[in-house]
């Protein structure tokens, strides 16, 4: 005949402590991997940017006063690369020629794989750039500058093939 083990207070305490230790270990692992994969701050020096926010508002007001409008006209595959075409129009709707455009593609939640590139004029206020085709969701930022020193910037979320 077998003897049945009695459940004692020590056993219950051991089971409870083991259970909570397991929960704490799982939470610690989740916190570690969450912080390691995304530190929670996309912008570098966010405190300094906050201090300079009035300058950002002034730049936006100047940009709005220009009356320029920008649009992404086309995103298409060209072999293993992606062509981006944007257009710029003035306050009266006329195409803006002679601008210098610089672009940046950056992932929405990370700076991994960010690409900087320049646009070439196509005529009629349209500008074209060809970039490596990373596919997926990206934030496209385009900065246009004129010879007179006017500056216009826009950012759009795009899905690249």
C-alpha positions in Angstrom: 0.0 0.0 0.0 1.2 3.5 -0.9 1.3 6.3 1.5 -0.4 9.5 0.3 1.6 12.7 0.7 -0.1 15.3 2.7 -0.3 18.9 1.4 1.3 21.1 4.0 1.6 24.8 4.4 5.2 24.6 3.1 4.1 23.0 -0.1 1.4 25.7 -0.7 3.9 28.4 0.0 6.4 26.9 -2.4 3.8 26.6 -5.2 2.7 30.2 -4.7 6.2 31.6 -4.6 7.1 29.5 -7.7 4.1 30.8 -9.5 4.8 34.5 -8.8 8.5 34.0 -9.6 7.5 32.6 -13.0 5.2 35.6 -13.6 7.9 38.1 -12.6 10.5 36.3 -14.9 8.1 36.5 -17.9 7.3 40.2 -17.3 11.0 41.0 -17.0 11.7 39.2 -20.3 8.8 41.1 -22.0 10.1 44.4 -20.7 13.7 43.7 -21.7 12.8 42.7 -25.3 10.3 45.6 -25.6 12.9 48.2 -24.6 15.7 46.6 -26.6 13.6 46.5 -29.8 12.1 50.0 -29.5 13.5 52.5 -26.9 10.4 54.6 -27.2 12.0 57.7 -28.8 12.0 58.2 -32.5 13.4 61.7 -32.4 16.9 62.3 -31.2 17.2 65.1 -28.7 13.5 65.5 -28.3 13.8 67.8 -25.3 15.9 70.3 -27.4 13.4 70.1 -30.2 10.7 71.0 -27.7 12.6 74.1 -26.7 12.9 75.1 -30.3 9.3 74.4 -31.2 8.5 78.1 -31.7 11.0 78.2 -34.5 9.2 75.2 -36.1 5.9 77.2 -35.9 7.5 80.2 -37.5 8.9 78.0 -40.4 5.5 76.5 -40.9 3.9 80.0 -41.1 6.5 81.1 -43.6 5.9 78.0 -45.7 2.1 78.5 -45.6 2.6 82.1 -46.7 4.4 80.9 -49.8 1.2 79.2 -50.9 3.1 76.3 -52.5 1.5 72.9 -52.9 3.2 69.6 -53.3 1.9 66.2 -54.3 3.2 62.7 -54.9 2.3 62.0 -58.5 3.6 58.5 -59.0 5.3 55.6 -57.3 6.3 52.8 -59.6 8.8 49.9 -59.9 11.6 50.3 -62.4 13.4 47.0 -62.4 14.8 46.4 -58.9 14.3 50.1 -57.9 11.4 52.4 -57.2 10.8 55.7 -59.0 9.2 58.5 -57.0 7.7 61.5 -58.9 6.5 64.6 -57.0 5.1 67.9 -58.3 5.2 71.4 -56.9 2.8 74.3 -57.7 2.9 77.9 -56.7 0.2 80.0 -55.1 -1.5 80.6 -58.4 -1.3 76.9 -59.5 1.6 77.4 -61.8 4.3 74.7 -61.9 7.4 75.6 -59.9 10.6 75.1 -61.9 14.2 75.4 -60.7 13.8 73.9 -57.3 16.4 71.8 -55.5 14.8 68.8 -53.9 16.3 66.5 -51.3 14.4 63.4 -50.1 14.6 61.0 -47.2 12.8 57.7 -46.7 12.6 56.5 -43.1 10.7 53.7 -41.4 7.8 55.0 -39.3 9.1 53.5 -36.0 12.8 53.3 -36.6 15.7 54.9 -38.4 17.0 51.6 -39.6 17.5 51.5 -43.4 16.9 55.3 -43.8 17.8 56.6 -47.3 18.7 60.1 -48.5 18.5 60.9 -52.1 18.1 63.9 -54.6 15.4 64.6 -57.2 16.0 65.5 -60.8 13.7 67.9 -62.6 11.4 66.5 -65.3 9.8 69.8 -66.4 6.3 71.1 -65.6 7.0 71.4 -61.9 7.6 67.6 -61.7 10.7 66.0 -60.1 11.9 62.4 -60.1 14.1 60.2 -57.9 15.0 56.6 -58.1 15.7 54.7 -54.8 16.5 51.2 -53.8 13.2 49.3 -53.5 12.9 48.4 -49.8 9.1 47.7 -49.9 6.6 48.3 -47.1 5.6 51.5 -45.3 7.9 54.5 -45.2 7.8 58.1 -44.3 8.8 60.2 -47.3 10.2 63.7 -46.4 10.9 66.1 -49.3 12.6 69.4 -48.8 12.4 71.9 -51.7 14.6 75.0 -51.9 14.4 77.8 -54.4 17.2 80.1 -55.6 15.6 82.9 -53.7 16.0 81.0 -50.4 12.4 79.9 -50.1 12.0 76.5 -48.4 9.1 74.0 -48.4 9.0 70.7 -46.6 6.4 67.9 -46.6 6.2 64.4 -45.2 3.8 61.7 -46.3 3.5 58.0 -45.4 3.9 55.9 -48.5 3.7 52.2 -49.3 6.5 51.2 -51.6 6.2 48.0 -53.7 
